[in-house]
Amino acid sequence: MFVNVNFLNYQLVEKNDTRVEYDRLIEKCLNFSKILSGIQDDKLFRLLTHKNLEVIDKVNNALQPSDFIEVVAIILIRDDMTVKRKVMEMLNQRLLQKVRKKLNWYNLF
């Protein structure tokens, strides 16, 4: 489950529409998070959740901002409310990171 951002870019750039591939990967990881919530073993739950979040984070970081927004828009069309909520949280986090970087650059934060 270890994913290298360069590997993701290499694999997905080979295809014509990378945003669709990223969309499917993020959606599958978010759905996997829902499945993980039913695991009774705490150690296994924490391990799998941590690795799953690493994959989501690396995919998120591999995307250009415009591509990420398109992927979010595609996911928001789907019916699963839990996945929609989580992808909106990802968008919010990414926007907050951008704002914080700019504020740090201006020495305001």
Phi, psi and omega per residue, in radians:
M1 nan 0.077 3.093
F2 -1.362 2.281 -3.061
V3 -2.217 2.303 3.077
N4 -1.751 2.326 -3.099
V5 -1.051 -0.709 3.119
N6 -1.102 -0.675 3.086
F7 -1.091 -0.773 3.113
L8 -1.043 -0.829 -3.134
N9 -1.070 -0.767 -3.141
Y10 -1.077 -0.810 -3.104
Q11 -1.162 -0.707 -3.016
L12 -1.534 -0.396 3.092
V13 -1.273 -0.430 3.114
E14 -1.092 -0.449 -3.122
K15 -1.549 2.838 -3.101
N16 -1.248 -0.751 -3.059
D17 -2.082 1.595 -3.071
T18 -1.190 -0.545 -3.097
R19 -1.071 -0.658 3.121
V20 -1.146 -0.720 3.123
E21 -1.135 -0.770 3.085
Y22 -1.086 -0.710 3.125
D23 -0.995 -0.851 -3.129
R24 -1.129 -0.709 -3.129
L25 -1.139 -0.814 3.123
I26 -1.103 -0.766 -3.134
E27 -1.099 -0.720 3.120
K28 -1.136 -0.688 3.107
C29 -1.152 -0.705 3.120
L30 -1.181 -0.659 3.059
N31 -1.153 -0.659 3.094
F32 -1.087 -0.616 3.083
S33 -1.057 -0.669 3.098
K34 -1.130 -0.701 3.134
I35 -1.144 -0.686 -3.126
L36 -1.082 -0.501 -3.101
S37 -1.113 -0.301 3.137
G38 -1.589 -0.035 -3.118
I39 -1.312 2.325 -3.098
Q40 -1.488 -0.540 -3.106
D41 -1.337 2.005 -3.063
D42 -1.086 -0.749 -3.122
K43 -1.111 -0.788 3.125
L44 -1.122 -0.734 3.122
F45 -1.036 -0.850 -3.118
R46 -1.111 -0.741 -3.137
L47 -1.092 -0.899 -3.119
L48 -1.150 -0.679 3.114
T49 -1.108 -0.775 3.135
H50 -1.060 -0.817 -3.133
K51 -1.141 -0.689 3.115
N52 -1.111 -0.750 3.123
L53 -1.159 -0.566 3.056
E54 -1.097 -0.750 3.122
V55 -1.094 -0.819 3.140
I56 -1.047 -0.764 -3.126
D57 -1.107 -0.727 -3.136
K58 -1.195 -0.662 3.076
V59 -1.141 -0.767 3.117
N60 -1.010 -0.794 -3.125
N61 -1.237 -0.454 -3.127
A62 -1.304 -0.391 -3.093
L63 -1.461 2.447 2.966
Q64 -1.206 2.675 -3.111
P65 -0.931 -0.749 -3.128
S66 -1.141 -0.687 3.106
D67 -1.173 -0.698 3.130
F68 -1.076 -0.739 3.137
I69 -1.124 -0.685 3.092
E70 -1.130 -0.703 3.112
V71 -1.116 -0.746 3.107
V72 -1.051 -0.774 3.134
A73 -1.069 -0.698 3.121
I74 -1.141 -0.761 -3.128
I75 -1.157 -0.611 -3.123
L76 -1.181 -0.285 3.091
I77 -1.308 -0.449 -3.087
R78 -1.162 2.936 -3.053
D79 -1.546 -0.340 -3.023
D80 -1.295 1.929 -3.083
M81 -1.185 -0.603 3.137
T82 -1.133 -0.771 3.121
V83 -1.147 -0.705 3.102
K84 -1.048 -0.768 -3.128
R85 -1.117 -0.760 -3.118
K86 -1.178 -0.667 3.131
V87 -1.231 -0.541 3.051
M88 -1.207 -0.618 3.046
E89 -1.112 -0.691 3.096
M90 -1.100 -0.748 3.110
L91 -1.093 -0.774 3.127
N92 -1.055 -0.787 3.125
Q93 -1.074 -0.724 -3.122
R94 -1.156 -0.704 3.101
L95 -1.142 -0.723 3.113
L96 -1.098 -0.688 3.107
Q97 -1.091 -0.726 3.128
K98 -1.115 -0.755 -3.140
V99 -1.129 -0.764 3.138
R100 -1.101 -0.689 3.105
K101 -1.087 -0.754 3.132
K102 -1.162 -0.710 3.121
L103 -1.144 -0.669 3.072
N104 -1.130 -0.649 3.124
W105 -1.111 -0.641 3.113
Y106 -1.527 0.062 -3.108
N107 1.003 0.644 3.139
L108 -1.809 -0.272 -3.035
F109 -1.963 nan nan
